[in-house]
Amino acid sequence: MYNNFQLAWKFLIYLLTSSNGKGHGVHSPFVFDFIVHVLRSKQVNVQGFSQIESKRKELENSNLVLDVLDLGAGSSKGKKNQRTVSSIAKRAAKPSRFARLFYRIIRYYQIDSVLELGTSLGLTTRYLSVAEPRHGVVSIEGAPAIAEFTSKNLDEEGIRNTTILTGDFKDLLPGALASLKGSKLVFFDGNHQYQPTLDYFHAALAVKSEADIHIFDDIHWSKDMEKAWAEIRNNENVSCTIDLFFIGIVFFRKEFKEKLDFSIRF
């Protein structure tokens, strides 16, 4: 992965070269509509948001220790280490502004099913759930202790439209994708390596519909992730991509006359 200085430099370049976050100068009606009604939507505090943020604070202050099996980038397969719930919540959880953006995407585009690769403590999962996709949320977590902890918490909170699967993404992804119905949002966040990212993308691509949306986390996290993001952008099935630096959003709609790639400040 890039070090903090490299990431800061890349972020500065992003700020200097990306399109205005208010839609000025964006000539695509679809992307302008996305900016106005999704990216910059002035939504009210949706019922459930405050409970999720209260849960975030609770998790960030928890000293409970979990035995974590890490299958992602930066570790050997099967490597176990002990981590506090607090450290996981502070380092692994997506900031609320991105989780709320996912909520708005699901609501605005009327997404039917959601698949999340990388549950962690379920903070983003909760936002996906609150969006109430018609056929619910499926989330895959590779670390059994984290999956068990999060499943128990979601059950105690009465969240019934979410299923957590435990295991390696490559083993569970085909079945999870096959279980989804209607339009799908797939959030790829769990193994930030070049080949696995492309493998997961191609698996989801095999069952995609025009209305599907793919979101990739940490697309500028490392040289490998930037390489994977470049290949995803150039895939012939992709009609539009939006780079928000920390995440990349992919659309497959056939309404575009030509391929569109945007970098937008958020």
C-alpha positions as CSV (number, residue, x, y, z in Angstrom):
1,M,0.0,0.0,0.0
2,Y,1.0,3.6,-0.4
3,N,2.4,5.4,2.6
4,N,0.7,8.5,4.1
5,F,2.8,10.9,2.1
6,Q,2.1,9.2,-1.2
7,L,-1.6,9.1,-0.4
8,A,-1.7,12.7,0.6
9,W,0.1,13.7,-2.7
10,K,-2.4,11.6,-4.7
11,F,-5.3,13.2,-2.9
12,L,-4.0,16.6,-3.6
13,I,-3.8,15.8,-7.3
14,Y,-7.3,14.5,-7.1
15,L,-8.5,17.8,-5.6
16,L,-6.8,19.8,-8.3
17,T,-7.9,17.7,-11.3
18,S,-11.4,16.5,-10.3
19,S,-14.7,18.1,-11.5
20,N,-16.5,20.5,-9.3
21,G,-18.6,18.7,-6.8
22,K,-21.7,20.8,-7.5
23,G,-22.0,19.7,-11.1
24,H,-20.6,22.7,-12.9
25,G,-19.0,21.8,-16.2
26,V,-20.5,18.2,-16.2
27,H,-22.2,17.8,-19.5
28,S,-23.6,14.3,-19.0
29,P,-27.3,14.6,-17.9
30,F,-27.0,11.3,-16.0
31,V,-23.9,12.3,-14.1
32,F,-25.2,15.8,-13.4
33,D,-28.4,14.2,-12.0
34,F,-26.3,11.8,-9.9
35,I,-24.4,14.8,-8.4
36,V,-27.5,16.8,-7.7
37,H,-29.8,14.2,-6.4
38,V,-27.5,11.6,-4.9
39,L,-24.0,12.9,-4.3
40,R,-25.0,16.3,-2.9
41,S,-28.5,15.4,-1.8
42,K,-29.5,17.4,1.4
43,Q,-31.3,14.5,3.0
44,V,-32.9,14.8,6.4
45,N,-31.6,12.6,9.2
46,V,-33.1,9.4,8.2
47,Q,-34.7,7.3,11.0
48,G,-32.0,4.8,12.0
49,F,-28.9,7.0,11.3
50,S,-28.6,8.2,14.8
51,Q,-28.8,4.6,16.2
52,I,-26.1,3.5,13.8
53,E,-23.8,6.4,14.9
54,S,-24.5,5.6,18.5
55,K,-23.4,2.0,17.8
56,R,-20.3,3.4,16.1
57,K,-19.3,5.2,19.3
58,E,-20.1,2.1,21.4
59,L,-17.8,0.0,19.2
60,E,-15.1,2.6,19.1
61,N,-15.0,2.4,23.0
62,S,-15.1,-1.4,23.3
63,N,-12.1,-3.1,24.7
64,L,-13.4,-6.6,23.7
65,V,-10.7,-8.6,22.0
66,L,-11.4,-10.8,19.0
67,D,-9.2,-13.4,17.3
68,V,-9.1,-12.1,13.8
69,L,-8.4,-14.4,10.8
70,D,-7.1,-11.9,8.1
71,L,-7.5,-13.1,4.5
72,G,-7.0,-9.6,2.9
73,A,-4.1,-7.7,1.6
74,G,-1.1,-7.3,3.8
75,S,-1.3,-10.6,5.5
76,S,-0.5,-14.3,4.9
77,K,-3.5,-16.5,4.3
78,G,-4.7,-17.9,7.6
79,K,-2.8,-15.5,9.7
80,K,-4.5,-14.8,13.1
81,N,-4.0,-11.9,15.4
82,Q,-5.9,-10.4,18.3
83,R,-7.5,-7.0,17.8
84,T,-9.8,-5.0,20.0
85,V,-13.2,-4.1,18.7
86,S,-12.2,-0.5,19.2
87,S,-9.3,-0.7,16.8
88,I,-11.4,-2.4,14.2
89,A,-14.1,0.2,14.4
90,K,-11.6,3.1,14.1
91,R,-9.6,1.7,11.3
92,A,-11.8,-0.6,9.2
93,A,-15.2,1.1,9.3
94,K,-16.2,3.3,6.4
95,P,-16.9,6.9,7.4
96,S,-20.6,7.8,7.7
97,R,-20.6,10.2,4.7
98,F,-19.8,7.3,2.4
99,A,-22.2,4.9,4.1
100,R,-24.9,7.5,3.7
101,L,-24.0,7.9,0.1
102,F,-24.6,4.2,-0.4
103,Y,-27.9,4.6,1.3
104,R,-28.9,7.4,-1.1
105,I,-27.7,5.3,-4.1
106,I,-29.9,2.4,-3.1
107,R,-32.9,4.6,-2.5
108,Y,-32.6,6.8,-5.6
109,Y,-31.9,4.0,-8.1
110,Q,-34.4,1.7,-6.4
111,I,-31.9,-1.2,-5.9
112,D,-33.5,-4.5,-5.2
113,S,-30.6,-6.5,-3.7
114,V,-27.3,-5.6,-2.1
115,L,-24.1,-7.7,-1.7
116,E,-21.3,-6.5,0.5
117,L,-17.8,-8.1,0.4
118,G,-16.3,-7.4,3.8
119,T,-18.8,-7.0,6.7
120,S,-16.3,-6.0,9.4
121,L,-18.4,-4.7,12.4
122,G,-21.4,-4.0,10.2
123,L,-21.5,-0.3,10.4
124,T,-21.8,0.2,6.6
125,T,-24.0,-3.0,6.6
126,R,-26.4,-1.2,8.8
127,Y,-26.7,1.8,6.4
128,L,-27.3,-0.7,3.5
129,S,-30.0,-2.4,5.6
130,V,-31.7,0.9,6.6
131,A,-32.0,1.7,2.8
132,E,-34.4,-1.3,2.7
133,P,-33.6,-2.9,-0.7
134,R,-36.5,-5.0,-1.6
135,H,-34.7,-8.4,-1.4
136,G,-32.4,-7.5,1.5
137,V,-28.6,-7.4,2.1
138,V,-26.1,-10.2,1.9
139,S,-22.7,-9.6,3.4
140,I,-19.6,-11.8,3.4
141,E,-17.0,-11.7,6.2
142,G,-13.8,-13.8,6.1
143,A,-13.0,-13.6,9.8
144,P,-15.3,-16.0,11.8
145,A,-14.9,-14.1,15.1
146,I,-15.9,-10.8,13.5
147,A,-18.8,-12.4,11.6
148,E,-20.1,-14.0,14.8
149,F,-19.8,-10.8,16.8
150,T,-21.5,-8.7,14.1
151,S,-24.3,-11.2,13.4
152,K,-25.1,-11.3,17.1
153,N,-25.2,-7.5,17.3
154,L,-27.4,-7.2,14.3
155,D,-29.8,-9.8,15.6
156,E,-30.0,-8.1,19.0
157,E,-30.8,-4.8,17.2
158,G,-33.7,-6.4,15.3
159,I,-32.1,-6.1,11.8
160,R,-33.8,-8.9,9.9
161,N,-33.2,-8.0,6.2
162,T,-29.5,-8.8,6.3
163,T,-27.7,-12.2,6.0
164,I,-24.0,-12.6,7.0
165,L,-22.0,-15.4,5.3
166,T,-18.7,-16.5,6.8
167,G,-15.8,-17.7,4.7
168,D,-13.5,-16.9,1.9
169,F,-14.9,-14.6,-0.8
170,K,-13.9,-16.8,-3.7
171,D,-15.8,-19.7,-2.2
172,L,-18.9,-17.9,-1.2
173,L,-19.2,-15.3,-4.0
174,P,-20.8,-17.5,-6.7
175,G,-23.6,-18.6,-4.4
176,A,-24.2,-15.2,-3.0
177,L,-24.4,-13.6,-6.4
178,A,-26.9,-16.3,-7.5
179,S,-29.1,-15.5,-4.6
180,L,-29.6,-11.9,-5.5
181,K,-32.7,-10.8,-7.3
182,G,-33.5,-7.8,-9.5
183,S,-31.2,-4.8,-9.7
184,K,-28.0,-5.2,-7.6
185,L,-25.5,-3.1,-5.8
186,V,-22.3,-4.8,-5.1
187,F,-19.8,-3.2,-2.7
188,F,-16.3,-4.6,-3.0
189,D,-14.5,-4.0,0.3
190,G,-12.4,-6.7,1.8
191,N,-9.4,-7.9,-0.2
192,H,-7.4,-4.9,-1.6
193,Q,-5.3,-6.9,-4.0
194,Y,-5.1,-6.7,-7.8
195,Q,-6.1,-10.2,-8.9
196,P,-8.7,-11.0,-6.3
197,T,-10.4,-7.6,-7.0
198,L,-10.6,-8.4,-10.7
199,D,-11.7,-12.0,-10.0
200,Y,-14.6,-10.7,-7.8
201,F,-15.5,-8.0,-10.4
202,H,-15.6,-10.6,-13.3
203,A,-17.7,-12.9,-11.2
204,A,-20.3,-10.1,-10.5
205,L,-20.0,-9.0,-14.2
206,A,-21.1,-12.5,-15.3
207,V,-24.5,-11.9,-13.7
208,K,-24.9,-8.2,-14.0
209,S,-27.9,-6.3,-15.4
210,E,-28.0,-2.9,-17.0
211,A,-29.4,-1.5,-13.7
212,D,-26.6,-2.9,-11.5
213,I,-24.1,-0.7,-9.7
214,H,-20.7,-1.7,-8.5
215,I,-18.8,0.2,-5.8
216,F,-15.1,-0.4,-5.2
217,D,-13.4,0.7,-2.0
218,D,-9.9,2.2,-1.7
219,I,-9.2,2.4,-5.4
220,H,-6.1,4.5,-4.8
221,W,-4.9,2.6,-1.8
222,S,-2.0,1.0,-3.6
223,K,-0.4,0.6,-7.0
224,D,-2.2,-2.8,-7.4
225,M,-5.6,-1.3,-6.6
226,E,-5.0,1.6,-9.1
227,K,-4.1,-1.0,-11.7
228,A,-7.3,-3.0,-10.9
229,W,-9.4,0.2,-11.1
230,A,-7.9,1.1,-14.5
231,E,-8.8,-2.3,-15.9
232,I,-12.3,-2.1,-14.5
233,R,-12.8,1.3,-16.0
234,N,-11.7,0.1,-19.4
235,N,-13.9,-3.0,-19.4
236,E,-16.1,-3.1,-22.4
237,N,-19.2,-3.7,-20.3
238,V,-18.7,-0.6,-18.2
239,S,-20.5,2.5,-19.6
240,C,-19.7,5.1,-16.8
241,T,-17.4,5.4,-13.9
242,I,-17.1,8.0,-11.1
243,D,-13.9,8.3,-9.1
244,L,-14.5,9.8,-5.6
245,F,-10.9,9.0,-4.7
246,F,-11.7,6.8,-1.7
247,I,-14.3,4.8,-3.7
248,G,-15.1,4.2,-7.4
249,I,-18.6,3.8,-8.7
250,V,-19.4,1.7,-11.9
251,F,-22.5,1.9,-14.0
252,F,-23.5,-0.4,-16.9
253,R,-26.4,1.6,-18.4
254,K,-26.8,1.4,-22.2
255,E,-28.1,5.0,-22.5
256,F,-24.6,6.5,-22.9
257,K,-23.5,7.1,-26.5
258,E,-19.9,6.9,-25.4
259,K,-17.9,5.7,-22.4
260,L,-17.8,8.2,-19.6
261,D,-15.2,8.5,-16.8
262,F,-15.4,11.2,-14.2
263,S,-13.4,12.2,-11.2
264,I,-15.6,14.3,-8.9
265,R,-14.8,16.1,-5.6
266,F,-16.7,14.7,-2.6
